[in-house]
């Protein structure tokens, strides 16, 4: 079973969203780490940024796995 063009487009859109989330998350996390060091932010707030970053990366990994499975299943 192959995917229809609409399904392929939906998977491509989902993959682009994952890529954007990974890139933006990394840039924001690095900025937060730098800013936290400059202003002497408390450790508990820095850990909140770290946890939010981990949540975004876990979301990206789950969606990447779903994309992989859908493409693999479409090949038979």
OpenMM code with the backbone's topology and positions (N, CA, C; nanometers):
from openmm import Vec3, app, unit

residues = "UNK UNK UNK UNK UNK UNK UNK UNK UNK UNK UNK UNK UNK UNK UNK UNK UNK UNK UNK UNK UNK UNK UNK UNK UNK UNK UNK UNK UNK UNK UNK UNK UNK UNK UNK UNK UNK UNK UNK UNK UNK UNK UNK UNK UNK UNK UNK UNK UNK UNK UNK UNK UNK UNK UNK UNK UNK UNK UNK UNK UNK UNK UNK UNK UNK UNK UNK UNK UNK UNK UNK UNK UNK UNK UNK UNK".split()
positions = [
    Vec3(0.0843, -0.1178, 0.0000),
    Vec3(0.0000, 0.0000, 0.0000),
    Vec3(0.0887, 0.1240, 0.0000),
    Vec3(0.0663, 0.2116, -0.0926),
    Vec3(0.1422, 0.3358, -0.0967),
    Vec3(0.0552, 0.4500, -0.0466),
    Vec3(0.1210, 0.5537, -0.0068),
    Vec3(0.0489, 0.6697, 0.0438),
    Vec3(-0.0008, 0.7550, -0.0719),
    Vec3(-0.1162, 0.8149, -0.0523),
    Vec3(-0.1690, 0.9064, -0.1535),
    Vec3(-0.0879, 1.0362, -0.1499),
    Vec3(-0.0963, 1.1152, -0.2547),
    Vec3(-0.0237, 1.2432, -0.2532),
    Vec3(-0.0623, 1.3334, -0.1356),
    Vec3(-0.1890, 1.3284, -0.0959),
    Vec3(-0.2320, 1.4089, 0.0197),
    Vec3(-0.1669, 1.3600, 0.1489),
    Vec3(-0.1554, 1.2282, 0.1628),
    Vec3(-0.0911, 1.1726, 0.2819),
    Vec3(0.0584, 1.2037, 0.2825),
    Vec3(0.1207, 1.1956, 0.1655),
    Vec3(0.2630, 1.2305, 0.1557),
    Vec3(0.2855, 1.3765, 0.1942),
    Vec3(0.1963, 1.4625, 0.1474),
    Vec3(0.2076, 1.6050, 0.1801),
    Vec3(0.1885, 1.6280, 0.3301),
    Vec3(0.0956, 1.5557, 0.3904),
    Vec3(0.0727, 1.5690, 0.5345),
    Vec3(0.1947, 1.5224, 0.6134),
    Vec3(0.2568, 1.4134, 0.5691),
    Vec3(0.3781, 1.3663, 0.6365),
    Vec3(0.4928, 1.4651, 0.6209),
    Vec3(0.5055, 1.5228, 0.5015),
    Vec3(0.6106, 1.6217, 0.4790),
    Vec3(0.5881, 1.7448, 0.5657),
    Vec3(0.4628, 1.7866, 0.5786),
    Vec3(0.4304, 1.9014, 0.6631),
    Vec3(0.4632, 1.8718, 0.8090),
    Vec3(0.4314, 1.7498, 0.8522),
    Vec3(0.4608, 1.7087, 0.9895),
    Vec3(0.6120, 1.7040, 1.0135),
    Vec3(0.6871, 1.6552, 0.9150),
    Vec3(0.8328, 1.6493, 0.9275),
    Vec3(0.8930, 1.7896, 0.9341),
    Vec3(0.8398, 1.8815, 0.8535),
    Vec3(0.8892, 2.0201, 0.8600),
    Vec3(0.8605, 2.0816, 0.9965),
    Vec3(0.7435, 2.0522, 1.0517),
    Vec3(0.7080, 2.1048, 1.1842),
    Vec3(0.8043, 2.0520, 1.2896),
    Vec3(0.8382, 1.9244, 1.2816),
    Vec3(0.9334, 1.8660, 1.3759),
    Vec3(1.0687, 1.9354, 1.3634),
    Vec3(1.1127, 1.9583, 1.2406),
    Vec3(1.2417, 2.0244, 1.2186),
    Vec3(1.2418, 2.1661, 1.2757),
    Vec3(1.1337, 2.2388, 1.2563),
    Vec3(1.1246, 2.3756, 1.3095),
    Vec3(1.1247, 2.3733, 1.4616),
    Vec3(1.0511, 2.2803, 1.5211),
    Vec3(1.0463, 2.2717, 1.6671),
    Vec3(1.1853, 2.2416, 1.7234),
    Vec3(1.2585, 2.1500, 1.6613),
    Vec3(1.3926, 2.1172, 1.7094),
    Vec3(1.4845, 2.2383, 1.6993),
    Vec3(1.4829, 2.3057, 1.5846),
    Vec3(1.5720, 2.4209, 1.5644),
    Vec3(1.5389, 2.5357, 1.6594),
    Vec3(1.4115, 2.5698, 1.6697),
    Vec3(1.3716, 2.6816, 1.7566),
    Vec3(1.3977, 2.6479, 1.9027),
    Vec3(1.3690, 2.5248, 1.9424),
    Vec3(1.3937, 2.4833, 2.0802),
    Vec3(1.5408, 2.4968, 2.1166),
    Vec3(1.6267, 2.4522, 2.0266),
    Vec3(1.7709, 2.4586, 2.0553),
    Vec3(1.8181, 2.6028, 2.0685),
    Vec3(1.7734, 2.6897, 1.9781),
    Vec3(1.8137, 2.8305, 1.9838),
    Vec3(1.7607, 2.8966, 2.1111),
    Vec3(1.6350, 2.8715, 2.1444),
    Vec3(1.5786, 2.9308, 2.2662),
    Vec3(1.6481, 2.8787, 2.3919),
    Vec3(1.6798, 2.7493, 2.3934),
    Vec3(1.7469, 2.6924, 2.5098),
    Vec3(1.8862, 2.7540, 2.5283),
    Vec3(1.9596, 2.7670, 2.4173),
    Vec3(2.0934, 2.8279, 2.4276),
    Vec3(2.0831, 2.9731, 2.4721),
    Vec3(1.9837, 3.0447, 2.4210),
    Vec3(1.9628, 3.1828, 2.4631),
    Vec3(1.9262, 3.1927, 2.6102),
    Vec3(1.8427, 3.1021, 2.6566),
    Vec3(1.8040, 3.1028, 2.7972),
    Vec3(1.9227, 3.0708, 2.8870),
    Vec3(2.0079, 2.9783, 2.8436),
    Vec3(2.1271, 2.9451, 2.9224),
    Vec3(2.2209, 3.0646, 2.9302),
    Vec3(2.2402, 3.1309, 2.8188),
    Vec3(2.3276, 3.2480, 2.8165),
    Vec3(2.2699, 3.3597, 2.9027),
    Vec3(2.1400, 3.3876, 2.8848),
    Vec3(2.0756, 3.4938, 2.9612),
    Vec3(2.0766, 3.4624, 3.1103),
    Vec3(2.0523, 3.3374, 3.1451),
    Vec3(2.0537, 3.2984, 3.2862),
    Vec3(2.1895, 3.3210, 3.3493),
    Vec3(2.2962, 3.2956, 3.2742),
    Vec3(2.4303, 3.3196, 3.3260),
    Vec3(2.4622, 3.4676, 3.3398),
    Vec3(2.4080, 3.5477, 3.2505),
    Vec3(2.4347, 3.6915, 3.2533),
    Vec3(2.3632, 3.7617, 3.3689),
    Vec3(2.2413, 3.7221, 3.3973),
    Vec3(2.1628, 3.7903, 3.5008),
    Vec3(2.1649, 3.7171, 3.6344),
    Vec3(2.2336, 3.6049, 3.6414),
    Vec3(2.2410, 3.5303, 3.7670),
    Vec3(2.1083, 3.4680, 3.8052),
    Vec3(2.0405, 3.4100, 3.7096),
    Vec3(1.9100, 3.3494, 3.7329),
    Vec3(1.9216, 3.2338, 3.8316),
    Vec3(1.8198, 3.2172, 3.9139),
    Vec3(1.8194, 3.1082, 4.0109),
    Vec3(1.8155, 2.9743, 3.9386),
    Vec3(1.8740, 2.8752, 4.0021),
    Vec3(1.8862, 2.7430, 3.9427),
    Vec3(1.7505, 2.6811, 3.9121),
    Vec3(1.6516, 2.7048, 3.9954),
    Vec3(1.5212, 2.6431, 3.9725),
    Vec3(1.4577, 2.6928, 3.8423),
    Vec3(1.4841, 2.8163, 3.8038),
    Vec3(1.4296, 2.8668, 3.6782),
    Vec3(1.5065, 2.8115, 3.5582),
    Vec3(1.6353, 2.7937, 3.5757),
    Vec3(1.7154, 2.7335, 3.4689),
    Vec3(1.6683, 2.5903, 3.4449),
    Vec3(1.6374, 2.5163, 3.5510),
    Vec3(1.5862, 2.3805, 3.5357),
    Vec3(1.4501, 2.3790, 3.4666),
    Vec3(1.3693, 2.4822, 3.4866),
    Vec3(1.2416, 2.4899, 3.4154),
    Vec3(1.2648, 2.4998, 3.2648),
    Vec3(1.3629, 2.5806, 3.2244),
    Vec3(1.3972, 2.5896, 3.0826),
    Vec3(1.4449, 2.4537, 3.0312),
    Vec3(1.5249, 2.3867, 3.1119),
    Vec3(1.5756, 2.2548, 3.0717),
    Vec3(1.4613, 2.1545, 3.0555),
    Vec3(1.3667, 2.1558, 3.1478),
    Vec3(1.2536, 2.0637, 3.1392),
    Vec3(1.1647, 2.0936, 3.0186),
    Vec3(1.1445, 2.2223, 2.9904),
    Vec3(1.0658, 2.2594, 2.8725),
    Vec3(1.1362, 2.2133, 2.7448),
    Vec3(1.2681, 2.2253, 2.7429),
    Vec3(1.3460, 2.1797, 2.6279),
    Vec3(1.3351, 2.0288, 2.6118),
    Vec3(1.3460, 1.9567, 2.7209),
    Vec3(1.3314, 1.8110, 2.7147),
    Vec3(1.1931, 1.7710, 2.6651),
    Vec3(1.0908, 1.8413, 2.7098),
    Vec3(0.9550, 1.8116, 2.6650),
    Vec3(0.9418, 1.8322, 2.5140),
    Vec3(0.9997, 1.9399, 2.4632),
    Vec3(0.9940, 1.9656, 2.3188),
    Vec3(1.0687, 1.8585, 2.2412),
    Vec3(1.1848, 1.8156, 2.2914),
    Vec3(1.2605, 1.7119, 2.2225),
    Vec3(1.1898, 1.5764, 2.2283),
    Vec3(1.1249, 1.5464, 2.3382),
    Vec3(1.0485, 1.4217, 2.3478),
    Vec3(0.9323, 1.4245, 2.2491),
    Vec3(0.8638, 1.5387, 2.2394),
    Vec3(0.7566, 1.5540, 2.1416),
    Vec3(0.8102, 1.5309, 1.9995),
    Vec3(0.9256, 1.5888, 1.9706),
    Vec3(0.9858, 1.5734, 1.8378),
    Vec3(1.0226, 1.4276, 1.8101),
    Vec3(1.0764, 1.3590, 1.9100),
    Vec3(1.1124, 1.2184, 1.8914),
    Vec3(0.9886, 1.1318, 1.8663),
    Vec3(0.8826, 1.1560, 1.9406),
    Vec3(0.7589, 1.0799, 1.9222),
    Vec3(0.7037, 1.1026, 1.7820),
    Vec3(0.7018, 1.2266, 1.7372),
    Vec3(0.6501, 1.2555, 1.6038),
    Vec3(0.7402, 1.2002, 1.4942),
    Vec3(0.8704, 1.2025, 1.5147),
    Vec3(0.9620, 1.1440, 1.4182),
    Vec3(0.9379, 0.9939, 1.4071),
    Vec3(0.9167, 0.9279, 1.5187),
    Vec3(0.8867, 0.7848, 1.5186),
    Vec3(0.7560, 0.7572, 1.4435),
    Vec3(0.6545, 0.8415, 1.4663),
    Vec3(0.5280, 0.8229, 1.3969),
    Vec3(0.5443, 0.8384, 1.2463),
    Vec3(0.6227, 0.9361, 1.2033),
    Vec3(0.6483, 0.9560, 1.0606),
    Vec3(0.7194, 0.8342, 1.0033),
    Vec3(0.8200, 0.7873, 1.0735),
    Vec3(0.8953, 0.6709, 1.0279),
    Vec3(0.8052, 0.5495, 1.0128),
    Vec3(0.7192, 0.5263, 1.1133),
    Vec3(0.6286, 0.4113, 1.1083),
    Vec3(0.5299, 0.4227, 0.9929),
    Vec3(0.4759, 0.5415, 0.9704),
    Vec3(0.3788, 0.5589, 0.8613),
    Vec3(0.4452, 0.5340, 0.7263),
    Vec3(0.5658, 0.5818, 0.7074),
    Vec3(0.6361, 0.5596, 0.5806),
    Vec3(0.6732, 0.4118, 0.5646),
    Vec3(0.7178, 0.3498, 0.6724),
    Vec3(0.7540, 0.2076, 0.6667),
    Vec3(0.6312, 0.1209, 0.6375),
    Vec3(0.5200, 0.1507, 0.7039),
    Vec3(0.3987, 0.0724, 0.6837),
    Vec3(0.3409, 0.0906, 0.5438),
    Vec3(0.3659, 0.2061, 0.4844),
    Vec3(0.3107, 0.2304, 0.3506),
    Vec3(0.3852, 0.1504, 0.2432),
    Vec3(0.5052, 0.1049, 0.2742),
    Vec3(0.5835, 0.0265, 0.1771),
    Vec3(0.5472, -0.1207, 0.1778),
    Vec3(0.4764, -0.1622, 0.2803),
    Vec3(0.4302, -0.3005, 0.2812),
    Vec3(0.4982, -0.3920, 0.3722),
] * unit.nanometer
topology = app.Topology()
chain = topology.addChain("A")
for resn in residues:
    res = topology.addResidue(resn, chain)
    for name in ("N", "CA", "C"):
        topology.addAtom(name, app.Element.getBySymbol(name[0]), res)
